[in-house]
Amino acid sequence: MFSMFAKNLSRVTAVGVGAVGFLGGIFAEKYRNYAQVNAAGSFSGYDSGGGAVIPMDQEPHLPKVKPTRSSQIMRFGFPGMDNIRSYNDFVISYDQRNRVPHWVFEHLTRNHVKHNPDVDRSKCDFYEDSSVHPFFRASNADYKGSGYDRGHLAAAGNHRLSQDHVGETFVLSNIAPQVGRGFNRDAWNRLEKYVRGLTKRYENVYVCSGPLYLPRREADGKYYVRYEVIGQNNVAVPTHFFKVVIGEETTGQLDLEAYCMPNKAIDDGIPVTSYRVPLETIERAAGLIFCDRIPRKLFRQINGKKN
């Protein structure tokens, strides 16, 4: 009984942290004249109207608040504001209609992805998100016999700081149906490993992943958006998945990469870099806006090319 109470209490705490990050996002959107964000994700100054940035230490009426983990993860803004949920090491926007995420945001460093002997993925089990109303919640039964893997959006391998952190990635609100062989276990996995490898080059790596439902031209010449649903809860099977990656060097320079992969078996010989697409392609398809705090001209490179 006590262990169940403790587990529920920890979930409430996580949601509470998410609320702080959520309200922080609204604050940032409302007061868009706040211009500078420091390395911890808190605001270091604001535009007084004449264009000058006033240091925080010269504004004694502004309280100094230690940034939450959620505010660090969402440092560059929220792609969308629907059904935000915060966990210890990632933030989710949940799609109640499709029973999968809209998007999942992560902040990675070398410490997050390095081997930790105290973390064992095999001890983790997929579980329902009790914070989602039962009407809109995916269950393990939906995936059983469907032919699809329970595919992570926040990858388990990205959260090796503790057993609790990796365990939380198995919540079904972080999961979407993915083709197993050739995609989830292969091409998508290679992309996840590639992103983890970026922590060797960058001080901070910010990753947003999510599903897409793209139109296809059919025999009558018209375009249709068609996708399968599985289980009694009608969990949507995305046609594609995206990843948007921001790498920040110790100098503060930023690079951006954007990927879109079809949810199907992909040949092992195709490099992940061949799935790079313009960021605007993902934004238009997903109905999201990424990095709205950063003018695009400030990115040094986009998809490996000088901006």
Secondary structure by P-SEA (a helix, b strand, c coil): caaaaaaaaaaaaaaaaaaaaaaaaaaaaaacccccccccccccccccccccccccccccccccccccaaaaaaccccccccccccccccccccccccccccbbbbbbcccccccccccccccbbbbcccccccccccccccccccccccccccccccccccaaaaaaaaccccccccccccccccaaaaaaaaaaaccccccbbbbbbbccbbbbbccccccccccccccccbbbbbcbbbbbbbbbccccbbbbbbbbbcccccccccccccccccaaaaaaaaccccccccccccccccccccc
